[in-house]
Amino acid sequence: QVHLVASGGGLVQAGGSLRLSCATSGRTLSNYGMGWFRQAPGKEREFVAGLNRVGDHSYYDTFVKGRFTISRDNPNYLAYLQMNNLKPEDTALYYCRPVTYYGDVWTPSREYDWGQGTQVTVSS
């Protein structure tokens, strides 16, 4: 299965910032929106942020709204998740994955898998 590679994770103190990057392709960006997901040990995977293909609709999880920003740099085939004012609760393995957006429903594309993700650890 095909998957995208997320990078930019690391260890940061609470209140700090990180920017995650996701390498995509022209085909991916032209056909899908982009989503960021995260999963902490023992927890369910959650949908953190999404941006549809056209770029006129976005989604943010309640716990990250106002702190995280999803964006795309289409000419360079990159997607980003800017994370500010990080909290220990944000500690998780973060994944990027193309998504579809239909009828206000965000769905991970079946053409891709989760990949390995990038670890974000926020210390107190």
Secondary structure, 3 states (H helix, E strand, C coil): CECCEEECCEEEECCCCEEEEEECCHHHHHHCEEEEEEECCCCCCEEEEEECCCCCCEEECCCCCCCEEEEEEHHHCEEEEEECCCCHHHCEEEEEEEEEEECCEEEECCCECCCCCEEEEEEC
